[in-house]
Amino acid sequence: MANKRIDAPTGTATVGHEWDGIEELDTPLPRWWLWTFYLTILFAIGYVIAYPAIPMLHRGTVGMLGWSSRGALAKDMSAADMARQSSLERIAATDLDKLPANPDLLRQAVAGGSAAFKVNCVQCHGSGAAGSKGYPNLNDDDWLWGGDLKSIHTTLEHGIRQPGDDATRQSMMPGFEGMLDAGQMDAVAQHVLSLSRKAKPSPQGGQLFAQNCAACHGASGEGNRTLGAPRLNDAIWLYGGTKEDIVRQMIRPRMGVMPAWGGRLDPVTIKMLAAYVHSLGGGEQTPAMATVTSAEVGKVQAAPAGADTPAQTPNARK
Amino acid sequence: MPANDSPGSVIEDGVAKDAAPISSAEAAPEAATRRHVVDEPPRAQLEQKLYEPRRAVHNRRIDGPFRRFKWAMMAITLTIYYGTPWLRWDRGPYAPDQAVLVDLAHRRFYIFAIEIWPQEFYFVAGLLIMAGIGLFLVTSAVGRAWCGYACPQTVWTDLFQHVDRFVDGDRFARQKLDAAPWTWGKALRRAFKWSIYLAIGFWTGGAWIMYFADAPTLVHDFWRGEAAPIAYITVAILTLTTVTLGGFMREQVCIYMCPWPRIQTAMLDEKSLIVTYKDWRGEPRGSVKKAEKAPGEFGDCIDCTYCVQVCPTGIDIREGPQIGCITCGLCIDACDRIMADIGRPRGLIDYATLDDCKAEAAGAPPRSPWKSILHPRTIAYFLIWGSVGAGLLFMLGARSHLALSVAPDRNPPFMLMSDGSVRNSYTLRLRNMQSRPRRMEVALDGLPGAVMWSDTIDRKNAAARQQFTVPADQLLTVRAYIVAPKDTPSHDFTMTLTSLDQPREHDRETVRFTGPGE
C-alpha cells in the first residue's frame, strides 16, 4: 500500500495511497506554518497560566492574573455606577420643581425613574403604568392625591394609608351598609352616574348624595385631592363604573394602600420616580411654579439645539 | 496491498518466513512504476520532507513597459491610501470637513459630498458588491490584473522589494548576503533594512487610523500621547501585519493564504488573458551558439532564466500558468529585452488567451491582447456592474434628507382621559440628514378632532400640527401624545413630516390609533 513515489510533473512525493487511479500529493507545508502552530501552542500554555483554565475537583485553576467573569462583571457594574454618579449627584442637588427647567437632567431623571419603576412599581401599576382595577393608572390625567411633581413625590415618599408614617396619605370612606337601604343606594348610584351623564338624574339620589357624600366628593362630584376623595364626574373609575360597582363600593368600600418608599429607596431614586410618573403624560404643573416653568421650558426649546447636545439619547429609553 | 509488504515477514507459497523489511518499491517495482515508466527514482531516494523552508525570492531589477506601469500603479495606489485622509471638504459648521471620514463614534460615514448613516449601509454593501463584480469584470477582461498591479499585498511587497534592492543591492548581491555568515556588517545592514520596514509599516498603520478621525487633530494628539488607546493599538497591529506580510511573507500570502488565486483559477477560461510562455515557439531550449550550430533544431528560448530572476513571486512561468503567477508582466519585460538583444521577435512570454495560443501554435499570426478584452462575458459583467452602480447613484440622488418614524406605545395601547377622550402615545423620530438645524412640522391626517402635544410641548398648546427644530445632522426623538375625541374607534391614520425650509421635503408614516371600540 505504501506506494510512495515522486510525481514527475510536480517533483513532489505522493502520500502513497491510490483510489481508482487517483493519488494524492504530499506537498510539504511551509515551515512558517509550523512555527505559527508552535506559537499557538505557546500562547495556549501562557493562557492556561494566566487565566482560569483547568477544571479541578471543587473549582478550576485560578490563573496568575486573578481574572474571573464575576470580577469582570463587578468591575463593569462599578464602572457604570461611576458613570452615573455625576448625573445622580446633579439630580440630588436640583430641586424637584426646577427639574423641568433643565431638559437634559430631566431626561436622565426620567430614564433613571423608568428603571426604578420596572423594579419597584410594576407589580401593582403594571409595566406600562396603566394599572388595573383597584390599582390606579398613572398615564391618565385623573389624580387621587395630585398630579404635580411635588404631590407625586409626597405620595411616593410617604405612601398611602401606611401605618407608622405620620405624613402618609390618609382618608377613609365609611361603609353605608345599614345606613342606607338597597333602594337608596341604587338611587345614589344612579345620581353618581348622572354626574358624568351616564344615567338619568335621580332627585332622591341627589338629595342623599348631598347629605352623605358631597362633604368629601363635592357637590357635583368633583372630588377632593386633600382628602383623596376621587372625582366622580369623570370617565375614570378605579373600582369599576357600573351601577353594581358603585353600590358595592358604598356597601363595603375598598381603599387601596401603597407602600411608603421613603425608608426603602434613596431620595434620588424617589425623585427620579416622581419625574418618571410625571412624564407619563398626565403630569400637572406645580400650581405656584406653573408660569415660570413654562417660560423657562420655552426658552430652552428656542435655544439653538445644534451645539453639543447628544440628540440621539433623548428619551430613547422610554 | 501485497501480503509480503508487512514488515518482518514474507509470505511465500503460503509459508511465512522471517525476513528483513523491504520497501514496496523494491518489493513490487512494477506496481510503483505502473503509470510513470520513466524517471522513477528508487524508493530510497524519496524525500520525506514534512515542512519546507521558504525559498527567499530575490527578484532582479528590470525595466520595461510593465515595470513602468507597476511603478505608476504603486504611485497612484499609495498616494490614494496615504493622502486621502488629508483632503478637506467643506460641509459647513455642523459637520467635519474631512473629505473621507468613517466617524464610528457618531455613526456617520462621509465620502466627499455623500454622507451615509448606519441605516443606509446598503450603499456600502452596494459598493462592496460593485467591488466584487468589478473583480470578476477585471478577471474576465484582463485576467489577474488585480493581483499583478493593484492588490495591497502586491503593492507593499513591491515596495519592500525595492527597499531590499536599495539597501542590499540587486539579486546576486542579496543572494550572496543571505548566504554569507553573520558579521557586524551584515547585522548592521539587516538592522537598517528592518528599520525601514518598520518605518513603512508604522506609516501604513498611521495612515489607516486617519480615516477614522480628523487627521490633523489625530496626528497632533497621537504624538502628544493623547489619542485614544485604540489608535495606538491599531497602529501597532497594522505595523506588525505590514512588516510581516509585506516584509517577510510576501508571495507566501498569495500562494498559501489568499483565496483569490483559487477563485480566479475557477473564473479563468480559454478567453481570459493570462501571462503565458509560448512553448511551441520556445521549445526545445538552446543557447544562441547551439542554435547557430544546428539551425532549425532549437526554439527561441535560450534558457537564460531572466524571466525567473525578475519574478516577484519566484516562479518559472515556462512551467505554465500557476497559482503563484500574479500576472504582473515583469517576465514579459525581461524576455522582450533578451529577444531584442539577440534579434528575435518579442513576445515569447506575453499576455495571451489560451484560444489565441492554440491558434498561434497552429500557425496563425499573433493577435493583439487588446482584442481579447471585449467578449460576451466581459460585457455581461460590465452590464451587471454598471447597473448596480447606476442603481446606487439613482438611490443616492433620490433619497430624502429627512425621515419620520413612528412607534406607537403598546403598553398601554390606549388611555382613557377623565373627560372620556382617548389618548395614544407615540415615539416619533425626526431625522435631519442636512448639516444644519431644520424646522419641521408634524401633522396628523385622518384623525378628526385629534390634537397632539409632546414631552416638550405643553398640553395647553396641543394642536393638530406641531413644529420641532431638529438639530443639524441628528435624530430628534419626541414623545408625542395624541388625544382623540371620545369613542374614536381603532383605525389607521397618517403622520406627515414636512420641512419648513428649502428644499421642501416630506415623509409620511401610517400608524394605528387604538381606541376602546373596534
HADDOCK unambig.tbl for C-alpha pairs under 7 A between the chains (distance, minus, plus):
assign (segid A and resid 1 and name CA) (segid B and resid 1 and name CA) 4.91 0.50 0.50
assign (segid A and resid 2 and name CA) (segid B and resid 24 and name CA) 6.63 0.50 0.50
assign (segid A and resid 3 and name CA) (segid B and resid 24 and name CA) 6.08 0.50 0.50
assign (segid A and resid 3 and name CA) (segid B and resid 25 and name CA) 6.82 0.50 0.50
assign (segid A and resid 3 and name CA) (segid B and resid 32 and name CA) 6.21 0.50 0.50
assign (segid A and resid 5 and name CA) (segid B and resid 43 and name CA) 6.62 0.50 0.50
assign (segid A and resid 5 and name CA) (segid B and resid 46 and name CA) 6.47 0.50 0.50
assign (segid A and resid 6 and name CA) (segid B and resid 40 and name CA) 6.98 0.50 0.50
assign (segid A and resid 6 and name CA) (segid B and resid 46 and name CA) 6.59 0.50 0.50
assign (segid A and resid 13 and name CA) (segid B and resid 46 and name CA) 6.92 0.50 0.50
assign (segid A and resid 13 and name CA) (segid B and resid 47 and name CA) 6.84 0.50 0.50
assign (segid A and resid 28 and name CA) (segid B and resid 49 and name CA) 6.05 0.50 0.50
assign (segid A and resid 28 and name CA) (segid B and resid 50 and name CA) 4.76 0.50 0.50
assign (segid A and resid 28 and name CA) (segid B and resid 51 and name CA) 4.74 0.50 0.50
assign (segid A and resid 28 and name CA) (segid B and resid 52 and name CA) 5.85 0.50 0.50
assign (segid A and resid 29 and name CA) (segid B and resid 50 and name CA) 6.31 0.50 0.50
assign (segid A and resid 29 and name CA) (segid B and resid 51 and name CA) 4.66 0.50 0.50
assign (segid A and resid 29 and name CA) (segid B and resid 52 and name CA) 6.18 0.50 0.50
assign (segid A and resid 30 and name CA) (segid B and resid 51 and name CA) 5.53 0.50 0.50
assign (segid A and resid 30 and name CA) (segid B and resid 52 and name CA) 5.15 0.50 0.50
assign (segid A and resid 30 and name CA) (segid B and resid 53 and name CA) 5.98 0.50 0.50
assign (segid A and resid 30 and name CA) (segid B and resid 54 and name CA) 6.51 0.50 0.50
assign (segid A and resid 31 and name CA) (segid B and resid 51 and name CA) 5.13 0.50 0.50
assign (segid A and resid 31 and name CA) (segid B and resid 52 and name CA) 5.20 0.50 0.50
assign (segid A and resid 31 and name CA) (segid B and resid 53 and name CA) 4.91 0.50 0.50
assign (segid A and resid 31 and name CA) (segid B and resid 54 and name CA) 6.86 0.50 0.50
assign (segid A and resid 128 and name CA) (segid B and resid 411 and name CA) 4.74 0.50 0.50
assign (segid A and resid 128 and name CA) (segid B and resid 412 and name CA) 5.47 0.50 0.50
assign (segid A and resid 130 and name CA) (segid B and resid 412 and name CA) 5.84 0.50 0.50
assign (segid A and resid 140 and name CA) (segid B and resid 415 and name CA) 6.51 0.50 0.50
assign (segid A and resid 140 and name CA) (segid B and resid 416 and name CA) 6.80 0.50 0.50
assign (segid A and resid 140 and name CA) (segid B and resid 417 and name CA) 5.54 0.50 0.50
assign (segid A and resid 141 and name CA) (segid B and resid 417 and name CA) 6.05 0.50 0.50
assign (segid A and resid 141 and name CA) (segid B and resid 418 and name CA) 6.28 0.50 0.50
assign (segid A and resid 142 and name CA) (segid B and resid 418 and name CA) 5.88 0.50 0.50
assign (segid A and resid 234 and name CA) (segid B and resid 418 and name CA) 4.93 0.50 0.50
assign (segid A and resid 234 and name CA) (segid B and resid 419 and name CA) 5.66 0.50 0.50
assign (segid A and resid 235 and name CA) (segid B and resid 418 and name CA) 4.96 0.50 0.50
assign (segid A and resid 235 and name CA) (segid B and resid 419 and name CA) 5.81 0.50 0.50
assign (segid A and resid 235 and name CA) (segid B and resid 420 and name CA) 5.11 0.50 0.50
assign (segid A and resid 236 and name CA) (segid B and resid 418 and name CA) 5.59 0.50 0.50
assign (segid A and resid 305 and name CA) (segid B and resid 471 and name CA) 5.27 0.50 0.50
assign (segid A and resid 306 and name CA) (segid B and resid 437 and name CA) 6.41 0.50 0.50
assign (segid A and resid 306 and name CA) (segid B and resid 471 and name CA) 4.70 0.50 0.50
assign (segid A and resid 306 and name CA) (segid B and resid 472 and name CA) 5.62 0.50 0.50
assign (segid A and resid 311 and name CA) (segid B and resid 474 and name CA) 6.36 0.50 0.50
assign (segid A and resid 311 and name CA) (segid B and resid 475 and name CA) 6.15 0.50 0.50
assign (segid A and resid 311 and name CA) (segid B and resid 476 and name CA) 5.88 0.50 0.50
assign (segid A and resid 312 and name CA) (segid B and resid 475 and name CA) 5.82 0.50 0.50
assign (segid A and resid 312 and name CA) (segid B and resid 476 and name CA) 6.74 0.50 0.50
assign (segid A and resid 314 and name CA) (segid B and resid 477 and name CA) 6.07 0.50 0.50
assign (segid A and resid 315 and name CA) (segid B and resid 477 and name CA) 6.46 0.50 0.50
assign (segid A and resid 316 and name CA) (segid B and resid 477 and name CA) 6.82 0.50 0.50
